[in-house]
Amino acid sequence: MAGIVILLILVLTSLCAPLLTDFDPKRRAGKPHVEPGYEHVLGTTRMGKDVFTQLVYGGRVSLAVGFGAGIAAAMIGLAIGISAGYFGGRVDDILSFFVNVVLVLPGLPLIIVIATMVEEASPLVIGLVLALTGWGWAARTIRTQTLALRTREFVLSAELMGEKKWRIILVEIFPNMLSFVMGGFVLGTIAAILAEAALEFIGLGDPNAVTWGTMLFWAQNNLALQSGAWWEIWPPCIAIMLTGAALVLVNFAVDEITNPQLRASRRIGGIRRFLNRRGRSADVF
């Protein structure tokens, strides 16, 4: 619940940006390097742009790139991993070959090469490259799990009953993959947000775009730390950190929901701690 609440706050704040601020994120809104106050909640940059406005508008692009790349990578990994593990044979050999190729393709260096070719890589280009190069590990994990599930009794029973293969995959196998899909989505989203911010921070992205990465890029160029303008650095850093922490918390919850053993071990741990406290209190008494 904590992870969902944090994500909802970040997403709703970004979507409702026009309702939360009257300033334009790309235009000057006040004097340079104004400290946080009543008129400018998070202060202004060296160019006089409102930091809070850039933060909420920048969240639209950064979250869109992260969630888009994470969802695309998770879906591609799911489709290829289940297909390779369930059908086996030649299909498994061909799909595993593509998985191995993707695993050796470095995403960040590839984006750097593309950025040097097109002079600057837009957030859309960064998201597409990360989505196309980030599904390898998810596919490998899901394939391994599918190989273990396809010989289970409920799958064999469905096959003996004459169920269609697509229905077996969607109804019998897919529900057992939720934790792996969620794990791939979380890792892909966090990696995409960090990669997008890192590439724009080092100047390989579009400097005219308003994202959390470009906020850090301009803060570095404007010597924000040297001039004591900490409010230019911390807001985008905290936003990225909160997004990653919220996704990890949601992933923990999905693991416990889809894996009864984790729920049981957590309850047993709580009972043991309770009994240990009762035992110590009885000894003291």
Wavefront OBJ file of the C-alpha trace (Angstrom):
o trace
v 0.000 0.000 0.000
v 2.852 2.385 0.754
v 4.341 1.788 -2.682
v 0.998 2.278 -4.422
v 0.321 5.493 -2.491
v 3.738 6.921 -3.422
v 3.274 5.987 -7.085
v -0.225 7.488 -7.164
v 1.056 10.731 -5.665
v 3.854 10.962 -8.225
v 1.625 10.079 -11.190
v -1.282 12.311 -10.157
v 1.051 15.212 -9.423
v 2.524 14.900 -12.904
v -0.858 14.549 -14.611
v -2.326 17.499 -12.717
v 0.700 19.736 -13.323
v -1.310 22.508 -15.060
v -3.607 22.677 -12.018
v -0.749 22.857 -9.511
v 1.295 25.654 -11.065
v 0.683 28.656 -13.295
v 4.253 28.877 -14.602
v 5.647 27.555 -17.865
v 8.460 25.001 -17.274
v 10.399 26.315 -20.287
v 10.098 30.033 -19.535
v 11.458 32.363 -16.909
v 9.200 32.685 -13.867
v 11.219 34.879 -11.516
v 14.653 36.086 -10.484
v 17.638 33.716 -10.744
v 18.404 31.392 -7.828
v 15.510 32.402 -5.600
v 15.391 30.216 -2.490
v 12.262 28.128 -1.792
v 9.481 30.287 -0.450
v 5.829 31.211 -0.750
v 5.867 32.341 -4.388
v 8.273 29.629 -5.580
v 7.810 26.490 -3.475
v 11.089 24.893 -4.580
v 12.868 28.058 -5.663
v 14.094 28.987 -9.133
v 17.025 27.992 -11.323
v 19.869 30.182 -12.513
v 17.745 30.974 -15.584
v 14.832 32.000 -13.355
v 12.664 28.943 -14.131
v 10.420 27.579 -11.393
v 11.866 24.308 -10.023
v 8.527 22.917 -8.815
v 7.000 23.497 -12.251
v 9.871 21.692 -13.932
v 9.615 18.861 -11.411
v 5.923 18.133 -11.973
v 6.072 18.602 -15.755
v 9.332 16.635 -15.962
v 7.689 13.756 -14.138
v 5.349 13.302 -17.085
v 8.184 12.484 -19.467
v 10.409 10.567 -17.033
v 7.572 8.391 -15.718
v 6.217 7.825 -19.224
v 9.627 6.672 -20.456
v 10.142 4.456 -17.400
v 6.713 2.830 -17.335
v 6.552 2.521 -21.120
v 9.938 0.838 -21.393
v 9.253 -1.342 -18.336
v 5.864 -2.551 -19.581
v 7.164 -3.180 -23.111
v 10.211 -5.104 -21.874
v 8.095 -7.165 -19.452
v 5.522 -8.065 -22.122
v 8.157 -8.991 -24.708
v 10.033 -11.082 -22.146
v 6.806 -12.772 -21.064
v 5.723 -13.680 -24.592
v 9.118 -14.984 -25.679
v 9.899 -16.734 -22.385
v 6.595 -18.622 -22.179
v 6.676 -19.544 -25.879
v 10.225 -20.860 -25.662
v 9.605 -22.827 -22.477
v 6.214 -24.305 -23.397
v 6.666 -25.235 -27.067
v 10.312 -26.334 -26.766
v 12.183 -27.952 -29.647
v 13.056 -25.746 -32.616
v 10.930 -22.879 -31.288
v 12.936 -22.922 -28.070
v 16.234 -22.978 -29.973
v 15.322 -20.002 -32.175
v 13.877 -17.874 -29.364
v 16.748 -18.721 -27.013
v 19.175 -17.562 -29.714
v 17.445 -14.164 -29.854
v 17.425 -13.991 -26.044
v 21.172 -14.619 -25.941
v 21.739 -11.945 -28.577
v 19.720 -9.404 -26.588
v 21.545 -10.295 -23.378
v 24.891 -9.341 -24.903
v 23.569 -6.079 -26.362
v 24.459 -3.234 -23.963
v 21.594 -0.787 -23.766
v 23.395 2.343 -22.599
v 26.321 2.157 -25.074
v 23.821 1.528 -27.877
v 21.886 4.655 -26.906
v 25.145 6.617 -26.764
v 25.993 5.484 -30.310
v 22.509 6.436 -31.528
v 22.751 9.796 -29.756
v 26.040 10.593 -31.491
v 24.506 9.680 -34.856
v 21.372 11.835 -34.445
v 23.162 14.541 -32.393
v 20.650 14.180 -29.560
v 18.410 11.329 -28.403
v 14.852 12.263 -27.497
v 13.125 10.574 -24.524
v 11.089 8.529 -27.025
v 14.245 7.155 -28.658
v 15.745 6.350 -25.262
v 12.583 4.536 -24.190
v 12.385 2.480 -27.401
v 16.014 1.376 -27.210
v 15.681 0.436 -23.536
v 12.487 -1.514 -24.235
v 14.072 -3.437 -27.122
v 17.237 -4.282 -25.181
v 15.860 -4.796 -21.668
v 13.684 -7.899 -21.959
v 16.426 -10.550 -22.104
v 16.732 -11.394 -18.407
v 12.950 -11.509 -17.936
v 12.604 -13.885 -20.888
v 15.375 -16.139 -19.576
v 13.805 -16.359 -16.099
v 10.279 -16.954 -17.407
v 11.514 -19.628 -19.833
v 13.166 -21.521 -16.978
v 10.015 -21.340 -14.858
v 7.837 -22.431 -17.789
v 10.020 -25.498 -18.357
v 9.328 -26.496 -14.747
v 5.574 -25.823 -15.022
v 4.780 -27.528 -18.323
v 5.214 -30.986 -16.760
v 3.011 -30.206 -13.749
v -0.257 -32.078 -13.252
v -2.622 -29.180 -13.943
v -0.930 -28.449 -17.298
v -0.940 -32.115 -18.329
v -4.598 -32.406 -17.312
v -5.525 -29.409 -19.452
v -3.689 -30.930 -22.426
v -5.430 -34.307 -21.965
v -8.796 -32.525 -21.856
v -8.030 -31.061 -25.274
v -7.617 -27.441 -24.205
v -6.119 -25.140 -26.803
v -2.494 -24.190 -26.326
v -3.166 -20.448 -26.083
v -5.716 -21.087 -23.330
v -3.286 -23.300 -21.421
v -0.679 -20.566 -21.618
v -3.035 -17.771 -20.529
v -5.103 -19.652 -17.926
v -2.791 -22.318 -16.523
v 0.761 -20.978 -16.877
v 0.488 -17.178 -16.936
v -1.004 -16.780 -13.398
v 2.076 -18.538 -12.007
v 4.312 -15.971 -13.746
v 2.931 -12.827 -12.120
v 5.814 -12.426 -9.688
v 8.376 -12.864 -12.488
v 6.520 -10.450 -14.772
v 6.242 -7.895 -11.986
v 9.917 -8.322 -11.165
v 10.860 -7.741 -14.802
v 8.562 -4.713 -14.975
v 10.001 -3.184 -11.802
v 13.615 -3.723 -12.837
v 12.926 -2.496 -16.370
v 11.140 0.633 -15.148
v 13.823 1.552 -12.639
v 16.571 0.912 -15.183
v 14.772 3.004 -17.810
v 14.248 5.968 -15.469
v 17.857 5.854 -14.273
v 19.225 5.405 -17.804
v 17.137 8.255 -19.172
v 18.238 10.530 -16.334
v 21.889 9.487 -16.662
v 22.023 10.000 -20.433
v 20.431 13.422 -20.196
v 22.642 14.317 -17.246
v 25.781 13.733 -19.327
v 24.309 15.718 -22.210
v 23.303 12.962 -24.651
v 19.577 13.616 -24.419
v 17.438 16.471 -25.673
v 18.381 19.529 -23.567
v 15.162 21.289 -24.586
v 12.979 18.558 -23.073
v 11.766 18.985 -19.491
v 12.575 15.817 -17.550
v 14.190 14.933 -14.250
v 17.389 14.171 -16.155
v 17.537 17.543 -17.915
v 16.904 19.261 -14.575
v 20.103 17.657 -13.276
v 21.904 18.479 -16.549
v 21.143 22.190 -16.308
v 21.843 22.225 -12.572
v 25.305 20.847 -13.294
v 25.911 23.329 -16.119
v 24.761 26.223 -13.948
v 27.073 25.158 -11.083
v 24.170 24.770 -8.681
v 26.178 22.993 -5.974
v 29.041 25.471 -6.155
v 26.636 28.387 -5.790
v 24.700 26.751 -2.938
v 21.478 26.262 -4.910
v 20.722 22.850 -3.432
v 17.050 23.118 -4.408
v 17.994 22.539 -8.056
v 19.619 19.177 -7.275
v 17.579 17.482 -4.564
v 13.987 17.555 -5.963
v 14.668 15.453 -9.104
v 17.003 13.147 -7.155
v 14.364 12.541 -4.461
v 11.673 11.998 -7.122
v 13.781 9.322 -8.840
v 14.587 7.701 -5.495
v 10.918 7.638 -4.396
v 9.830 6.120 -7.709
v 12.347 3.298 -7.401
v 11.492 2.670 -3.731
v 7.751 2.593 -4.455
v 8.190 0.093 -7.291
v 10.323 -2.162 -5.093
v 7.688 -2.082 -2.322
v 4.974 -3.054 -4.804
v 7.188 -5.861 -6.074
v 7.581 -7.222 -2.529
v 3.790 -7.247 -2.145
v 3.253 -9.071 -5.443
v 5.812 -11.683 -4.403
v 3.917 -12.374 -1.197
v 0.544 -12.468 -2.957
v 1.677 -14.898 -5.651
v 3.892 -17.043 -3.412
v 2.045 -18.607 -0.421
v 5.358 -19.766 1.089
v 6.485 -16.157 1.581
v 3.204 -15.316 3.337
v 3.522 -18.384 5.541
v 7.143 -17.643 6.468
v 6.241 -14.047 7.331
v 3.410 -15.178 9.611
v 5.622 -17.797 11.260
v 8.281 -15.137 11.847
v 5.701 -12.881 13.506
v 4.503 -15.719 15.749
v 8.090 -16.551 16.762
v 8.819 -12.920 17.656
v 5.611 -12.774 19.691
v 6.469 -15.978 21.558
v 10.025 -14.782 22.192
v 8.720 -11.549 23.712
v 6.253 -13.470 25.858
v 9.023 -15.831 26.947
v 11.348 -12.972 27.946
v 8.578 -11.164 29.842
v 7.725 -14.386 31.705
v 11.385 -14.859 32.663
v 11.620 -11.295 33.949
v 8.399 -11.749 35.935
l 1 2 3 4 5 6 7 8 9 10 11 12 13 14 15 16 17 18 19 20 21 22 23 24 25 26 27 28 29 30 31 32 33 34 35 36 37 38 39 40 41 42 43 44 45 46 47 48 49 50 51 52 53 54 55 56 57 58 59 60 61 62 63 64 65 66 67 68 69 70 71 72 73 74 75 76 77 78 79 80 81 82 83 84 85 86 87 88 89 90 91 92 93 94 95 96 97 98 99 100 101 102 103 104 105 106 107 108 109 110 111 112 113 114 115 116 117 118 119 120 121 122 123 124 125 126 127 128 129 130 131 132 133 134 135 136 137 138 139 140 141 142 143 144 145 146 147 148 149 150 151 152 153 154 155 156 157 158 159 160 161 162 163 164 165 166 167 168 169 170 171 172 173 174 175 176 177 178 179 180 181 182 183 184 185 186 187 188 189 190 191 192 193 194 195 196 197 198 199 200 201 202 203 204 205 206 207 208 209 210 211 212 213 214 215 216 217 218 219 220 221 222 223 224 225 226 227 228 229 230 231 232 233 234 235 236 237 238 239 240 241 242 243 244 245 246 247 248 249 250 251 252 253 254 255 256 257 258 259 260 261 262 263 264 265 266 267 268 269 270 271 272 273 274 275 276 277 278 279 280 281 282 283 284 285
